[in-house]
Amino acid sequence: MNKKRNSLLTIASIVALFLFLWYASAHFNKYSIRILNDIAIFMMLAVSYNLINGVTGQFSLEPNGFTAIGAYVSSLLTLTAAQKHAMFIIVPMIHPLDTLHLPFLAALIVGGLVTALVGFILAFPVFRVRGDYLAIVTLGFGLVIRVFSNNAISVTNGPLGLKGIGAYTNLWWSWGWAVFSLIVIMRLVNSGYGRAMKAIRDDEDAAIAMGINSFKIKMIAFVTSAFFEGVAGGLLAHLITTISPTLFTFFLTFNLLIIIVVGGLGSMTGTVIATVMVVWGSELLRVVDQPMHLFSFTIPGVPGMRMILFSVLLIVIMLFAREGIMGQKEFSWNGFLNFLRHRKQK
Amino acid sequence: MRFFGRLMFVLTVLLFAGLASSSSFAKAVKVGVVLPMTGPIASFGQSDWKGIKIAASLKPTVLNGRKLKLILLDNKGDKVETANAVSRLIFKNKVSAVIGAVASGNTLSGAPIAEKAHVPMVTPASTNPLVTKGKKFISRVCFIDPFQGKVAAKYVYNNLHARTAAVIVDMAQDYSVGLARFFIKAFKKMGGKIVGNTFIQTGDQDFSAQIAVVKAHHPDVIYMPTYYQELALFARQARQFGLKQTIMAGDGASEEALIKVGGKAVEGLSFTNHFDPKAAVTPLGKKFVKLYRAKYHEDPSAMAALGADAYFVVANAINRAGSTNRIKINKAIRATKGFKGVTGIITLVNGDPVKSAVIQKVKDGKFVYVTTVNP
């Protein structure tokens, strides 16, 4: 009974979300639409990052590398041969790649699959180590990808980067993928695999002793997360229409790390809330960078003020909600309805 | 309670009065500025903004007395933030033109938005040739990397009479990889020979491997387009190992820290740059340098000068366009011809300036002006 009601409520809220997007795409200005797209893409990145980092408890720092692979693969596939020819002014592009061309959706999926493949291969050396060492190995991987994209000029156009990538990403693509990834990952977390992942997070040795194949479970988390990070990279590339190695520095990973820690490691709904807060919030806070006129006083704008305010907010959150906004809990309809009923009785 | 309500009412009225008085300058012409004021390349953005502020104090109005109002947004040196900021300026603040950004990768992400909305965008310092390529609304006031590479090649070939060069690239810096490629192309075309091509990484401390490569090939000159930190350390070690060749670098060398760290070893090190305060030839340039020194007690960097030029080119174009119509302003920007700016005389061709570069050199622990190379 409850189960049926809950799935109905979930479906209804997804429908409501898309109705809102339908309204937004017709009535909001392009700036607001851009922010909505940003939120969706970062949500997808953060949710998939949280699968490996929060749910499985493997402190990995790979998302910038995976996002870069997805972004490069999919944008090289959607660019036309003529565009590539005009862009590669240092060294011409190597053959089969320069004439390959795919439609957007196919390019995104190929981008995701290639990233997943790289994740699969990477998992063998990476999961030989645990804890801090894992962080170092994956950090190194991100650097390797960056140096590769800077120096493999006949494939990536090196430091000049790619430009003129079709602006295919719209609200439907970005939110469609974000909701899809959220559903897939939530289903995974709530399955037997998900429980095994949590067991590994809480105590890997005990989990192995209970007969969990820890390598296999970690591999599933890593490859799933790689696939969605790759697709999100593709969406990001087709939103900002240009990519270069500087986009995929450690700062990208760092931003995602902030999001998942603020939201709560292991909590997907917490991640969703934190993404909205971090991405939209940093745009809202731009107001404090501007000079303000109150009565006849002028408060001069200090650029960077919003970052200070933002840091203070983060500190406050970490002080009062040490495990992030949601901790390890998830939003559930039962809890939500109970909460409402409780308030009514008062 | 009633008293409180009344108080709130009065306060609200006052607040709105305050807000209204601030918007009484509604006739101001709005120009957006997108710069990295925080983040890894903040120092460039800060310098640019200083230059723009000086320029604005020199020429605060356009169109016969209408104030030019600058709206500064920070992009943290990030692509996503730049796209957000440019779109905020265009669709929310409804600016007439945009100045920015600094790093080419960032400008490239804001450019398609401006291009699509038909808003002119002028970047002070993005040197990547792709920035303006195929665009109708994107212009810049700095020279491009292929030109800087060519200038360096010309200088070492003609003035230093070098026929062979070793190239050292920082493979973690897009700037370095790009510039080195363009230098190699130009130097080979002139008849020079590249005898050693070796790599470093930002943050390297020990360069003995690279020095061994260079030493084995006996080049006439070493071209090392990296940032000042690695340059200074490399120079020190190279001199210790007895390498006596002149080191040639790009505009990334232009930082006092080069001399502080490099000391005697960087004596004679030459590099291409956008601007030298001593070589300011135009009246506007001289005025700018004087005002800048008076306000900040230091010489304006190339970044500051370029920022000022972006401002002047936009302001000048608004005047010539005679309106705040974005398309007319863009036409006027693109038609800029023989404009006597701070960094030299600027003529825009398809949005790229045709202008001179300066060569600077370290001499007696100071940056000195060597020569100006014309295109």
Interface residues (C-beta under 8 A of the other chain):
Chain A: N29 K30 Y31 R34 I35 D38 A86 M87 I89 I90 V91 R146 V147 N150 N151 I153 G158 P159 L160 G161 K163 G164 A167 L236 L239 I240 T241 T242 I243 S244 P245 T246 L247 T249 F251 S282 E283 R286 D289 Q290 H293 L294 F295 S296 T298 G301 P303 G304 R306 M307
Chain B: L14 L15 A17 G18 L19 S21 S22 L35 M37 T38 G39 P40 A42 W49 I71 L72 L73 D74 K76 D78 K79 V80 E81 A83 N84 S87 R88 I90 F91 K92 A103 S104 G105 L108 S109 A111 P112 I113 A117 N128 P129 L130 K133 G134 M171 A172 Q173 D174 Y175 S176 V177 G178 R181 F182 Q201
